[in-house]
Structure formats: structure tokens, C-alpha cells
Amino acid sequence: MLRRSLIAAVSVVLALTAAGCAGLPIGSSGDAAEAVSILQRAEDASNKLDSMSFFMTMNMDAGGQTFAATMHGGGYLKGDQAGDMAFQMNMSGAGVPSTDAQFVLRGGQMYFELGGSWQRLPGTLNLDQLQSQQLGALDIVKYVKDVHVEEHTSFLGEPVTKIAATIDGKQLLNSVLGQMNSSLGTSGGLQIPNTAFDVGDVRVVIYVSETTQLMRALHEDMTVTVQGQKAHIVLDMSVVGVNQPVDIPAPTV
């Protein structure tokens, strides 16, 4: 999830390379080209890391009620433990008691802990293979409406470059669901109707450190409609450590 989140964030604008920035609104192509260059350097810098840890929050407002979740953890990107990761999650909301959960991925096997009891999820998970299949086949450039770059700003006192993109969420969702249903159909799984969800424009903001060239933080803001009920979702993720030991628990199942 850690590496996939980073690649997904970078891919939003990095995919513009294949199209040569064509099709973007007039006046934004210069920023798009600059964003591609900055994000390529960020991806190159992240590929050199051994490990990374993160902190993430998600806040949702639906029907006058609020829901919040926080996640923190990390994973290994290289070495004998490459692909192993762990994160803890706390969820709370109106009428819902605060709940803690924990996820661990070790050797391609995912584990889930809730209420002190560990469960091993069926199957195995290869993050690199999943990223290749899901992101490689998705032409994100078709859904990017606009890109803007602001250099020499700051994030928590660190000099960063801010890259903001607006994505056509509805069209992107239709493509994602179509791709998922194609895979599910092949495996005989349940199909997901594209009428079950509706997504407005998605605003993505990426902060890239001007000191380390690494992605420092990610912000996403979107409105989702499910069965006529609108939900406003805001997600923030920040990188809190690199090349440091990460505690990967050994689940007891």
C-alpha cells in the first residue's frame, strides 16, 4: 500500500509524459511539463529508498454526520523485506465507537487484527505486480483537466514545490470499474455496477521536497455519491521517515 500510494500519486501527472502534455487546457502545458519533470525526479529519488513510514488521515462528511480515520505505519522498499509493511488504523464517527485495527503484509501474505484477534486474508499479494496491472493499464492522462506548479513554497517549514491537478473523477471511476469488472469477470467474481457510485472532480495536491526531491505529502479532496447520498472526502498523507527501521509484527493466527 505504501509504495502503491506513492506511485499512484506520482502517476496522476507523470502519465502526461506519454501524451506529450497534449489535450490539457491551453496555458497549463508549461506547468504540466514542469510537473512531469519534478515528479520523475521524485520517483527516481523514492526508488533509492530502503524504507519509508507515513501518516494518513481521512475525513468524511455525509448526511450531516462525520467519520474519521487515521493510519500510521511504514514498509520496506528494498532488501530482504521488500514489500513487507504494517500500519495501524483508528476509526471513529457519529454513533460509531472508536475502533482500532492493524494490518500487516509479510512475504506477500496480508493479515488483519481487530479486537486482539488476528485473521489471515486468503491469497497472496504482490504489490509490484498489482501496481503494474492496475496502473500500467490505466491511461490517467485522459482524465487530467488541469495542472499547476508553485515553486519555493513550504510544507511544515520545509521548502517544497506544490503540484495541483484536477481530475475528472467520474470518467476515471468508470474506467477503473470497467477494468476491475473485466478482471472479476475472468475470475468468475461479482461484478460492480458503474451506476452504484458517482464521483465529481478530484483535486490532488502533491508536495515535493526541494531539498531531497522526495514526495513530502499528498492531499486529495473529492465528493462521492452512493445511492443518492453525497459524501465529501478529504485525504491527507505525509511521509514522516525514510531509511529507518520499520516494525513489522509477526501475527499469531
Steps between C-alpha positions, in 0.01 A plus 500: 500500500781740586688471173174473306372825658818680401491368144129576468558858609792548267313333214226763502720741309792279402271322252496825304840407361354244262268758348758774482269717712257522210132540575549711812327839524684778318742676728571202724732302272807679636406413856419144392845454345663641813284276722604194301866586548461562874300184559742292298780618726284420803438149370872452429582617855240266657641205304825540693335471841522188715195580712238765560242580769186710467207659681159528337163647593165464329197711590154446354184707538176333387144597584614733776700226669877475514734207482876507555785255464870531573772264382868484576764247411769423249662244278813379328566582135829309461697220657394165644175651634405688184121522478444433872303770679277565800262774603257572780160660448255678727144563382232714664177670406152607605334209676802277444735412786868568448654190343865399464626257238836387367615374161821312423643384169784248533637287219203581278245393763257755647386480863229698679460551875186631672414468868819309573427221252711452185358373173695398192338618179478244218741507208827686464576858403788609277503880511729549202286272286180671618641844422603388153160353423283774646699815420682389189175429317330823611560807279457767768596780260155487340338609825735780613325832441764743621842513667669787683847523657606735781869497589677617816207463738515304826352201681551493879794734455667292227550660156282316248352526153121474495334318208121526474292298254128470431377161382167404343401256773190366328681394184794362696264298723323355197833384360615355833172311549511377142851368554405340833187338353705363214734333749212380719318362197803299401520351849126450531468764772214738579463793259489858633236717322630838386167651609571425865741793538539851366809715553551868427829664413789384716750761613847362564785702650852352524783660697853411388799591715743738331773365732469123456285492181271250681124528512426656838122497516181430305154661529183375330154658511192347335123457521354151456131417454380152599132417452411868500696575817786748458820469699784752504834326553834662583817290517842619614818294504847609606835323499639505853818294465731339245773236524409421859414161656131408473337269753320221312312287757483122464123428517382201704219326313 
